[in-house]
Amino acid sequence: ATMLTAPAFAQDYPERQITMVVPFAAGGPTDTVARLVAEKMSGDLGQQIVVENVGGAGGTLGAGQVAKADPDGYTVLLHHIGMATAATLYRNLAYDTPNAFEYVGLVTEVPMVIVARKDFEPTDFKGFIDYVKANGDSLTLANAGIGAASHLCGMLLMQALETPLVTVPYKGTGPAMTDLLGGQTDIMCDQTTNTTQQIKGGTIKAYAVTTPERLDLFPDLPTAEESGLAGFEVSIWHGIYTPKGTPAEVNERLSKSLQTALADEGVAKAMADLGTAPSSAEDAMPAALKAKLESEIARWKPVIEAAGVYAD
Ligand code: MLT
């Protein structure tokens, strides 16, 4: 095979459309973030970025597809904290997480909200805790599969309440939200990017946020921590990756484009309306995402091992 002469290759990059794989179903929080930044990155790069939703196995199918793609800069992956947790949850992943990708940069860090169907009985989070402890084994928790952010938050919730819930996996929390709105499931822990509209519309009930501080978006919503779930904190950072072997010049070009997108005031406004904010220019760089992924794999490994929750 001809070796890619990086300088020549990178000079003309990108020369054709780029595929951005989102490892969850369309209409969910990961897809929302991806489409927000892809649109602006397309403008900067002068090439269309086409979002491809590849759901399944908590995001690991989509990630695996990108790990195997040509390292030519025309396939990128937008994924979140699940990249770190799946490295422990899945003991026979198709790819060796820390060595399967190159890094472009961090995109945003999204808060989560513990929500329920709109006619769920408890009227506040303390009542929610008591009710779930009393009825847990007959209540359903919707998530996007083992390795999803909603799975991680659900796992922390079941651990904190010492109550197993019946989990119902979907290819994304977009589809999961449809069933929650229909009352088919009881509880979900999902990102503000996917719950803000429904909470404001009263079509689901919100009980608590999973951030250290309350959100400006929902000042009346308590944090899980202040409601007695000490240390219950999980926010969903997102990053963009390319397959191992993608030339550094290409990753740098993509990072510059990501930084431009995140500096766009329309992107910042859209993110603020959904309870989140763009990563800084420094964080939207390869080294920051590499460091984040490595530290998060180390952070969540003992938590997952203590829970004894694995995908196989
Ligand atoms: C998750 O729970 O990981 C995400 O909400 C999945 C999605 O973007 O649908």
Residues whose N, C-alpha, C, O or C-beta is under 5 A from the ligand:
A	BS01	MLT	F24 A25 G28 P29 T30 D31 A144 A148 A149 S150 H151 K171 G172 T173 G174
